[in-house]
Each structure stands twice: as C-alpha cells, then as structure tokens.
Amino acid sequence: MVTFSSLIAAFSVFLIGHSLSTQTGLPLYVGASGLILAVIVFLAMRISSFLRIFIAMYGLGFLFLATLGLAGSVGILPESIAALLPPTFMASAAVVFAAVVYGVSFLTPIRHVTAIADPYFDTKDPSTKNAEIPFTWLGRGEAQVGKRLVGLLVAINFLQVALQVRLNLFSRDLFNALGDKNAEAFWFQLLWVFVPIAAIWISLAVYELFVDQCVKLRWRRWLTERIYGRWLDGDTHYRLSFAGEATDNPDQRIQTDVSNFIIVTMRLTINLLQQAALLVSFIVILWQLSRDFVFPGLGIEIPGLLVWAVLAYAVIGTWLTHVIGKPLIGLNFSRERVEADFRFSLARLREYPEQIALLKGEAAERARLDRTFGAIIGNTLQILSRNMKLTTFTAGYGQAQVVFPYLLGAPSYFLGKITLGAFQQTAGAFSRVADALNFFIDQYRTIAEYKATLDRLTTFNGALASVEDSRHQREIELQTSASGGIEVDDLQLGIPTGRTIVSADGFRLKPGEATLIGGPSGCGKTTLFRALAGIWPFAKGTIKLPKNARVMLLPQKPYIPLGTLTGAIAYPAHDHTYTPEQIRDVLTAVGLGRLIEDIERPDNWSQRLSGGEQQRLAMARALLEKPDWLLLDEATSALDEQSQADIYRTVLAALPNTTVISIGHRASLVNFHKRHVQMQKREDGLFHPTEAAGARA
Ligand SMILES: Nc1ncnc2c1ncn2[C@@H]1O[C@H](COP(=O)(O)OP(=O)(O)OP(=O)(O)O)[C@@H](O)[C@H]1O
C-alpha cells in the first residue's frame, strides 16, 4: 500500500514539477517544492488517519492540477481554464498546507486531537449503525463514510477557493471596464461571469452545510457511544470515581465536551485548510501585481512590496494577539471548572431537598451557591476584560488592513504603472492574504476554548485507558473454589489513600451457613463485602468463589432508578423480565402490598419511598433474583426490629438455596444466622474477621 502510494506520489511530483517549470521558469523553486512534496507524501502515510484525509485530498487536487498544467504547457488547454485555476498557485498552496499539517502533527496538542479523532476514522463498524443519518450509501464501513464526507468537505472548500480566485480576476475586469467606460464589457462581466459564480457559490454553501452537519452527527454518535460504552464497561465508572480531578464531572465531558470537540475540530481544520489555500493563491497574485511597486515616499522599486508588507503585518499582528490573548487559555480552563462546580452544587440541592429542609440548611446552601456562582462571575469578568483588550487590538488591526494596501499602492497608481482595475484587484488580494494570515488572530478565542475541551477529553481518555489496563493487572486473584464455599486467603484491603485497613487469611464462608459479620463502625466490613462482590480495586490476595456463583450485594441505601416501580424492582434486568404477578407477589412478601396499584407509574421513587420502604424494595429484588449468595450490608437498618425479623424470615424461607451473609449492628440479628464473625483489631493495627459466639436458635 505504501509502495503504491509512493509511486502515485512520485508520478504526481514528476507531473507537477514539469508543469510548474514550464509555466514559471523557476526550476529551483519547482525542484525544491517537488522534493518537499515527495517527502511529505511519503511521511504522510504514517501520520494520523484524520489528518491523512486532508493530505489525500490535496494529493488528488495535485494530480488534477498537474494534469491541467501539463495540458496547458503543451497548449491543449483553453486559456480561460488556465486563468481560472493557475496550477502554480494551487500547487504552492498544497505544498504549504501539507508541510503545515505534517509539521504541526508533531505538536503535543495536535497529537491529543488526533488521538481522540482517529478511532472514528479507523473503526471497523458498519455504516448501517448510523442508518438514519444521511450518506449511509457512501460506504459499507462507518470509517469509509466518515472519510469520504470529510474529503467531500475538503473538495467543496477547494472549489470555493477557486471561485474566490476567479472573483478576484472578475473584480479586475469589472473595474477596467468601468475605467474604460466600456458598458458592454461591464454588463458581460456582471451577467455572464458574476451571476454564474454566485449561483454556484450559493449551491455549494447549502450543500456544504448539509454534508458538514451529517458528518458531525455521525461522528458524535459514534464517539459518544464509544466513550459511555467504555465508561460503563465492567466497573470502569466505579473505579474511575477514585481517580480524582482527572475525571471530575464525567457527564459534562461525555455530553458537552465531545460535541464541542467535534464541532470545533471540523471548523478549525476546514477553516485552516481553506485559509492555507487562499493564502498561497492570493500571495502569488499579489506578488505578480506588485512586481514593480514603488515604495511610498522613497520612489524605490521593491519587487513584491505588498507581499512583504502583508507578511510583516500579519506576523507582528499574530505575535501581539498571542501576547495579549494568552491568559484566555487558562481562564477558559477555569471557566469549565467553575461552571461545573456550580452545576454540581445545584444538583446536590435537587438530590437532597428533604435533608436540607430538615436541617434548615437553606442559608448554608445559599452561601455555597453564592460562592460557586460568584466564582463564575469573577471568571467571566476576567475573560471579558481580556477579550476587550484583545478586541481593541484586533479591531484596530482589521481597520488598518483596509487602508494599508491603498497607502502602499497609491504611488504606483499615480505614476501610471498600474490600471485602476489592477489597483482594485491588488487591494482585494491584499485583504484575502491578510485574512488568511489572520487565522490565528480571528480564531484565538475559539482556540483558547478548544484547548480546555481538548484537555478535559484527553485526561478523561487517559483515565479510562489506565483503568482498563489496570483491570488486566489486578492484584487480587479471583479463583474458583472447590469446596462450594467462599475462601479468602492472604487478603489485604486498603482505601484510596493507600492505608490498609483489613486483613483476612483462611477466612471461609460455607454454603448454607448464614453468617453475621459485626464490628465497630469504620472497621472495614463494607469494604470486605465490596471485595467479595469483586468491585473493590484496593485489594491484594486471593478470593475463591464457587463456579458460576451469583453474588448479590444489597447496600444500606439501595439504588432506585428513575421510572416505574416494576422497572426499579427488576433492575438491572429489563423492566418486563418478570410478570406482573411475580412483581405483585414479592411486593406483598416484603410488606409493600399497598404499592401494587402504582407499579406502572413512573416517578422519582427514591424520593417518594421512605428509607425502610426502599430497603424492602431491595429485598423484593433479591427475592426475584434468587442469588446463590446474598450479602446484606445493613440492608434492614432502617426497619424496626419487628419488621426486620419479618423480612429475614421471609427471605430465609423464600430462598432456601441462598446463603445469607449479613453485616449489622443489632443484637437481634444473631437469631437469623448460624454463625457470628466479629471484625477485631490485632497487633498489626488491622481488623481481622474473627469467630465470635452466637448462633441461631
Ligand atoms: N472511597 C473511599 N475513600 C476513602 N476512604 C474510604 C472509602 N471507602 C471507605 N473508606 C474508609 O474505609 C474505612 C472502612 O469503611 P467501611 O465502609 O468498610 O466501614 P464499615 O465497617 O462498613 O463501617 P460502618 O459500620 O460505619 O458502615 C472507613 O474509615 C472509611 O472512611
């Protein structure tokens, strides 16, 4: 593949070199650009697939232009076409663009962009996954469709540049016709040159919008699904919650940052591409027009005066913009954080209205909201002040740009060296070149915001990847036990800060032997349960579970999803996994019979049900699920003694094949367990599960 591409590259270099040297008579320039191109095209095969789309499109453009150039050089091309698309300009534009793209692909932020962008353009997924979004017919694979659509956008932009070049020639001819008072030529230019170009321009703009939106939608869907797929894979989302700042507000990253990333990546790359093409096209026009310009005041001729002037103007402008605008990058990063903090404070308020109302915590919450929102205001004011400084500079810079070419060109015009048409054309070309060079100045704010989005996605991606890696190098060995029970050996359990809190060696749980685990608060009972359920990442040692054992853990505060009661009871199984009769039976069994009427009513049940009712609902889940091992972590703590006894009796009777292991502080719980284990602190400062007296009657 690489060899074939290199052959094509070599062939196109030959054609371009030939066409350029015959047209420009500058063999050194042609040879050098040909050499650069050959190296670039060869190396381009190795860079990211997203950037390769742009290079490939330019390769095609090259071939097309080289063919035109060759045809032109042997005289078989009508002059009007050669004037419309001067191959020298386009070829130079392509070389500059490819060099820029290849050069910047080594910069760290660009590597971060391609690391997030590339997987979509490399995916093996079929395009039918996005069947409801237009353009599925473009290819079988989603990556193919994505690449072709981006390629199509590049081609449309390429055509728009060609049209702008043609409009510049039109402006020259129109003003010359005006200067010569040639009405016929004037009307011809207006009706037969401008009108068709305008019609093509409008159609292209509409089609570009359509293609652009479709590719963004396809890409966003793929990337969003992939990220939340990875986030939910196994217990990644749980482990990620220990990763600290790198993963704050994952909801915002998945919803807002992914979308912003795609929108701005497309806008910046396509825009940069178009500006690069415009830059080289109009620089050559400007050079030709100001070949013998006279320096104002001095009367000396400086070849290409306007090109040097515009380059110096833009370099100074870009540098000053960066100096003035640089703090915006940090300020935008902070903005994401303070906005997220404020949103989170509001979400907490929504989650705990009752607790806050009971504690009369409104004033404290208000103070917290004032503080977090105050940070937003402070940050926005800082951004505003910086933006005002930047705008003062860029607006002044833009205004100066309007008169600058007239100042420089006037002496040559008054000396009669250039026509009015050429003078006007020069001013147009100058402003196009300046606009292209002003890319960074114009986009500075967008780039500063984009950097914050990019950093948030990059850190999230990195955290996901490290959790995925660590899953393969767990320090805990989960094995199959031969005895049919749970066997724990050499187990050490820690907490995220690195402290070890529990040690268990030779700890056995036999099937059918209901066991109660007790111990002081904070000694690590819940942590031991998390390890037995296989989700606690800060663990070392061996845990053996019976083959295919189904372990269910009911925590003190159960999770109740939004939706119907039927869905909440069936969770995590599908809403309609169980029949209405089954749901009704278990609700009655756990003492929630009064809710039977409401089982299909969607509600925020976690706020409507009392703590005890929520614990009953979790028990109903266990009755339906019938696990082999049921770990109850203070799962009846919100119930009165009598209700707790009733529930235990119900569960033990309904699930004869389930082994119940409970954590609890109430002495009465001993009655429902055959064995009693106590977490005891030993000399090593760690809590060990230790046999205690106490058995079920
Ligand atoms: N995510 C975490 N980050 C930091 N520390 C944690 C985390 N989870 C638990 N711990 C700490 O680990 C210790 C053991 O917690 P665990 O919940 O296992 O105790 P417990 O014995 O179940 O307590 P209780 O009887 O009060 O429910 C506690 O000191 C707790 O603060």
The ligand as a MOL file (V3000), in Angstrom:
LIG
                    3D

  0  0  0     0  0            999 V3000
M  V30 BEGIN CTAB
M  V30 COUNTS 31 33 0 0 0
M  V30 BEGIN ATOM
M  V30 1 N -13.8630 5.6650 48.8180 0
M  V30 2 C -13.2300 5.8010 49.9730 0
M  V30 3 N -12.2680 6.7240 50.1200 0
M  V30 4 C -11.6080 6.8860 51.2800 0
M  V30 5 N -11.8540 6.1550 52.3710 0
M  V30 6 C -12.7980 5.2230 52.3150 0
M  V30 7 C -13.5400 4.9810 51.1090 0
M  V30 8 N -14.4090 3.9920 51.3400 0
M  V30 9 C -14.2270 3.6270 52.6400 0
M  V30 10 N -13.2620 4.3610 53.2000 0
M  V30 11 C -12.7930 4.2720 54.5980 0
M  V30 12 O -12.5600 2.9260 54.8850 0
M  V30 13 C -12.9140 2.6570 56.2230 0
M  V30 14 C -13.8310 1.4410 56.2400 0
M  V30 15 O -15.0720 1.7790 55.6480 0
M  V30 16 P -16.2720 0.7600 55.6150 0
M  V30 17 O -17.4220 1.4400 54.9600 0
M  V30 18 O -15.8060 -0.5170 55.0420 0
M  V30 19 O -16.5590 0.5720 57.1670 0
M  V30 20 P -17.7110 -0.2290 57.8930 0
M  V30 21 O -17.0470 -1.1530 58.8160 0
M  V30 22 O -18.6540 -0.8150 56.8990 0
M  V30 23 O -18.4120 0.9590 58.6830 0
M  V30 24 P -19.9370 1.1530 59.1570 0
M  V30 25 O -20.2290 0.0970 60.1640 0
M  V30 26 O -19.9360 2.5090 59.7620 0
M  V30 27 O -20.7960 1.0630 57.9470 0
M  V30 28 C -13.5630 3.8970 56.7750 0
M  V30 29 O -12.6110 4.5470 57.6000 0
M  V30 30 C -13.8710 4.7230 55.5590 0
M  V30 31 O -13.7390 6.0930 55.8620 0
M  V30 END ATOM
M  V30 BEGIN BOND
M  V30 1 1 1 2
M  V30 2 1 2 3
M  V30 3 2 2 7
M  V30 4 2 3 4
M  V30 5 1 4 5
M  V30 6 2 5 6
M  V30 7 1 6 7
M  V30 8 1 6 10
M  V30 9 1 7 8
M  V30 10 2 8 9
M  V30 11 1 9 10
M  V30 12 1 10 11
M  V30 13 1 11 12
M  V30 14 1 11 30
M  V30 15 1 12 13
M  V30 16 1 13 14
M  V30 17 1 13 28
M  V30 18 1 14 15
M  V30 19 1 15 16
M  V30 20 2 16 17
M  V30 21 1 16 18
M  V30 22 1 16 19
M  V30 23 1 19 20
M  V30 24 2 20 21
M  V30 25 1 20 22
M  V30 26 1 20 23
M  V30 27 1 23 24
M  V30 28 2 24 25
M  V30 29 1 24 26
M  V30 30 1 24 27
M  V30 31 1 28 29
M  V30 32 1 28 30
M  V30 33 1 30 31
M  V30 END BOND
M  V30 END CTAB
M  END
